[in-house]
Amino acid sequence: MILVTGATGFLGAELIHQLTGQGTAVRALKRGSSVIPALIKENSLIEWFEADINDFSALEDAFEDIDKVYHCAALVSFDPADKTKLLNINIEGTSNIVNLCAVNN
């Protein structure tokens, strides 16, 4: 199965739409507060999984039976007030994804 992070974002949702359109099953990672876009809302090929990419232990379960990962989760902001949050999500969160990819081959 394929894992897609950032599944409710612009890039992640379009990627999932393309993959499921080809008949590929996807595990879609989303935050609990995220709204599922209409484009992919009612799709039986999507297994939704709630976790924060900064929570390593929560992510471990998401990686069960995963063969491929598309990492689309990110925070985009030009507001200096978001710098710490941006670095935490985009660096630490990505590090968690990369490390779990390595651990799970």
Backbone bond lengths (Angstrom), bond angles and torsions (degrees), N, CA, C in turn:
res aa  C-N    CA-C-N  psi(-1)  N-CA   C-N-CA  omega(-1)  CA-C   N-CA-C  phi
1 M - - - 1.453 - - 1.524 109.10 -
2 I 1.319 115.21 154.22 1.460 122.62 179.48 1.526 109.24 -101.38
3 L 1.332 116.06 136.26 1.459 122.39 174.11 1.523 108.31 -104.66
4 V 1.331 116.01 130.91 1.464 121.39 175.60 1.518 107.91 -119.90
5 T 1.341 116.76 118.91 1.463 120.92 174.33 1.526 107.98 -87.22
6 G 1.309 116.03 157.33 1.462 118.86 -179.05 1.515 111.98 65.62
7 A 1.315 115.83 34.52 1.465 122.00 -171.27 1.521 114.19 -63.16
8 T 1.320 118.15 -24.05 1.466 119.79 -178.31 1.522 112.70 -95.54
9 G 1.310 116.90 -2.36 1.461 120.48 177.40 1.522 111.62 -80.95
10 F 1.321 116.19 174.26 1.465 121.93 -177.30 1.522 111.57 -57.59
11 L 1.322 117.11 -52.08 1.466 121.58 -177.78 1.527 111.45 -69.22
12 G 1.322 117.11 -48.16 1.461 120.91 -178.08 1.518 112.91 -61.18
13 A 1.329 116.98 -43.01 1.466 120.71 -179.65 1.526 111.36 -65.41
14 E 1.317 117.10 -41.02 1.468 119.80 178.65 1.526 110.66 -66.90
15 L 1.329 117.27 -41.21 1.461 120.80 177.64 1.531 110.36 -60.27
16 I 1.315 116.87 -45.79 1.464 120.96 178.62 1.526 110.59 -62.37
17 H 1.306 116.83 -41.64 1.469 121.02 177.47 1.529 110.39 -58.35
18 Q 1.327 116.82 -44.16 1.468 121.60 179.56 1.534 111.11 -66.55
19 L 1.323 116.97 -46.62 1.469 120.87 -178.27 1.527 111.69 -63.58
20 T 1.320 116.68 -47.46 1.463 119.28 -179.09 1.528 110.97 -69.73
21 G 1.308 116.97 -27.70 1.461 120.85 175.08 1.520 112.35 -63.90
22 Q 1.342 115.68 -23.46 1.467 121.96 176.67 1.529 111.33 -93.56
23 G 1.337 116.54 4.46 1.456 120.88 178.64 1.515 114.72 86.52
24 T 1.326 117.13 14.65 1.460 121.87 -178.07 1.528 110.76 -90.78
25 A 1.332 116.17 129.75 1.464 121.13 176.03 1.522 109.15 -76.89
26 V 1.323 115.99 143.53 1.460 122.02 -174.41 1.524 109.90 -136.33
27 R 1.331 116.07 138.59 1.463 120.61 167.18 1.528 105.66 -97.72
28 A 1.306 116.49 120.48 1.460 122.54 -173.81 1.524 110.02 -105.92
29 L 1.320 116.14 119.89 1.458 121.84 -179.07 1.523 109.74 -91.00
30 K 1.328 115.47 129.74 1.457 120.40 178.81 1.518 110.18 -144.09
31 R 1.330 115.16 156.09 1.458 120.84 172.56 1.523 108.62 -75.98
32 G 1.307 116.74 154.88 1.459 120.46 -179.97 1.516 113.35 -59.47
33 S 1.318 117.01 -31.31 1.468 121.36 -177.71 1.527 113.68 -87.37
34 S 1.316 117.73 -4.21 1.467 120.87 -176.81 1.525 111.86 -73.61
35 V 1.310 114.96 146.11 1.466 121.91 177.09 1.525 107.93 -99.66
36 I 1.319 116.55 129.09 1.466 121.13 -179.46 1.527 109.02 -76.35
37 P 1.341 117.43 124.45 1.466 120.47 179.76 1.530 112.02 -63.77
38 A 1.321 116.29 145.71 1.468 121.99 -179.60 1.524 111.76 -56.07
39 L 1.326 117.05 -32.44 1.467 122.83 -178.55 1.527 112.21 -54.01
40 I 1.341 116.75 -33.25 1.467 120.48 -174.75 1.530 113.04 -126.01
41 K 1.313 117.62 8.48 1.469 121.35 -172.03 1.525 113.98 -62.12
42 E 1.290 118.31 -49.45 1.470 122.21 -175.38 1.526 109.82 -105.03
43 N 1.321 116.71 72.62 1.460 120.67 -176.15 1.526 108.90 -132.60
44 S 1.319 116.54 116.59 1.470 121.31 -176.11 1.529 113.10 -71.97
45 L 1.334 118.22 -11.76 1.467 120.81 178.57 1.525 112.35 -86.34
46 I 1.326 116.70 -1.37 1.467 121.06 -178.73 1.521 110.09 -105.00
47 E 1.324 115.40 126.31 1.466 122.42 172.43 1.528 106.10 -105.10
48 W 1.316 117.40 110.85 1.461 121.39 -178.09 1.524 110.51 -80.78
49 F 1.335 115.39 137.64 1.463 121.76 -179.35 1.523 107.26 -135.50
50 E 1.326 116.54 122.20 1.466 120.57 -179.92 1.518 110.71 -93.83
51 A 1.324 115.50 124.46 1.464 121.95 175.73 1.519 108.87 -166.56
52 D 1.306 115.24 156.70 1.461 122.76 175.74 1.525 107.20 -98.80
53 I 1.331 118.49 132.36 1.468 119.17 -177.61 1.527 112.73 -66.81
54 N 1.323 117.26 -10.55 1.460 120.10 175.31 1.528 112.52 -90.16
55 D 1.311 117.43 -2.09 1.464 122.23 179.19 1.532 109.00 -105.63
56 F 1.326 115.69 91.50 1.463 122.17 -174.09 1.526 112.15 -55.19
57 S 1.327 117.25 -45.97 1.468 119.64 -176.54 1.529 111.74 -66.02
58 A 1.324 118.01 -35.82 1.470 120.51 177.14 1.523 110.63 -67.51
59 L 1.316 116.53 -34.16 1.466 120.87 179.88 1.524 112.50 -70.29
60 E 1.320 117.09 -29.36 1.469 119.85 -178.04 1.528 111.57 -55.02
61 D 1.318 117.17 -42.67 1.467 120.78 179.09 1.526 111.80 -66.00
62 A 1.315 116.83 -33.37 1.470 120.74 179.88 1.524 111.54 -65.07
63 F 1.316 117.29 -26.09 1.462 122.00 -176.74 1.530 113.86 -85.13
64 E 1.323 117.28 -2.13 1.462 120.22 -179.90 1.533 110.53 -64.49
65 D 1.336 116.17 126.19 1.472 123.92 179.04 1.530 113.77 64.24
66 I 1.325 117.48 28.53 1.470 122.05 179.09 1.526 109.64 -97.21
67 D 1.345 115.78 133.00 1.465 122.35 179.05 1.522 112.56 -103.71
68 K 1.329 116.49 -25.20 1.463 121.17 -175.12 1.520 108.43 -148.19
69 V 1.348 115.70 145.05 1.464 120.75 179.92 1.525 109.88 -127.51
70 Y 1.323 115.56 132.07 1.464 122.50 169.76 1.525 105.89 -112.15
71 H 1.324 116.20 114.77 1.462 121.03 -176.80 1.528 109.49 -96.73
72 C 1.323 115.81 101.98 1.468 122.11 -177.97 1.528 112.28 -112.65
73 A 1.315 117.78 -0.34 1.464 120.90 -177.92 1.523 110.32 -77.30
74 A 1.316 115.59 132.83 1.465 121.15 177.29 1.519 108.96 -167.47
75 L 1.313 114.95 158.30 1.459 121.20 171.10 1.518 106.65 -107.07
76 V 1.319 116.15 127.46 1.459 121.35 176.67 1.519 107.20 -113.58
77 S 1.331 115.83 121.20 1.458 120.47 179.58 1.520 109.20 -158.09
78 F 1.312 115.07 143.37 1.464 121.11 175.42 1.524 110.79 -109.22
79 D 1.312 116.28 7.27 1.456 122.28 179.67 1.527 109.27 -83.43
80 P 1.332 118.01 119.57 1.473 120.71 179.72 1.533 112.97 -56.10
81 A 1.310 117.78 -26.31 1.468 121.04 179.36 1.529 111.85 -67.44
82 D 1.323 117.06 -19.34 1.466 121.59 -179.04 1.524 113.39 -92.91
83 K 1.328 117.48 4.20 1.466 120.58 -172.81 1.529 112.87 -56.22
84 T 1.317 118.16 -49.30 1.464 120.98 -178.14 1.526 111.02 -62.68
85 K 1.320 116.46 -45.96 1.465 121.28 178.94 1.527 110.39 -63.10
86 L 1.325 116.56 -42.13 1.458 121.91 179.80 1.529 111.12 -61.01
87 L 1.333 116.35 -47.07 1.466 120.24 179.52 1.525 111.06 -65.28
88 N 1.316 116.96 -39.89 1.461 120.76 -179.57 1.527 111.37 -62.57
89 I 1.319 116.73 -47.98 1.467 120.41 -178.58 1.521 111.14 -70.98
90 N 1.319 116.62 -49.97 1.463 120.19 -171.97 1.524 114.14 -76.75
91 I 1.310 118.00 -25.66 1.470 119.81 178.63 1.525 110.94 -101.61
92 E 1.321 117.23 -56.95 1.464 119.99 -177.80 1.532 111.25 -66.96
93 G 1.317 116.54 -42.83 1.463 120.00 178.47 1.518 111.84 -62.48
94 T 1.325 116.21 -43.91 1.469 120.41 177.96 1.521 110.44 -64.60
95 S 1.322 117.00 -38.33 1.463 121.02 176.79 1.532 110.65 -60.22
96 N 1.319 117.07 -41.61 1.470 120.18 177.06 1.522 111.25 -60.52
97 I 1.324 116.88 -44.30 1.467 121.07 -180.00 1.524 110.29 -63.53
98 V 1.325 117.09 -47.03 1.472 121.25 -179.59 1.528 110.58 -62.08
99 N 1.320 117.41 -44.52 1.466 120.69 179.98 1.529 111.65 -63.70
100 L 1.314 117.53 -39.90 1.464 119.73 177.75 1.527 111.50 -69.70
101 C 1.314 117.36 -32.71 1.472 119.99 173.80 1.527 109.68 -62.22
102 A 1.327 116.63 -43.89 1.467 120.90 -179.80 1.529 111.13 -64.88
103 V 1.318 116.76 -44.76 1.463 121.55 -179.68 1.532 111.31 -62.63
104 N 1.323 115.90 -36.15 1.467 121.17 -176.29 1.522 113.72 -98.57
105 N 1.326 116.34 13.86 1.471 121.97 -179.48 1.508 112.75 56.72
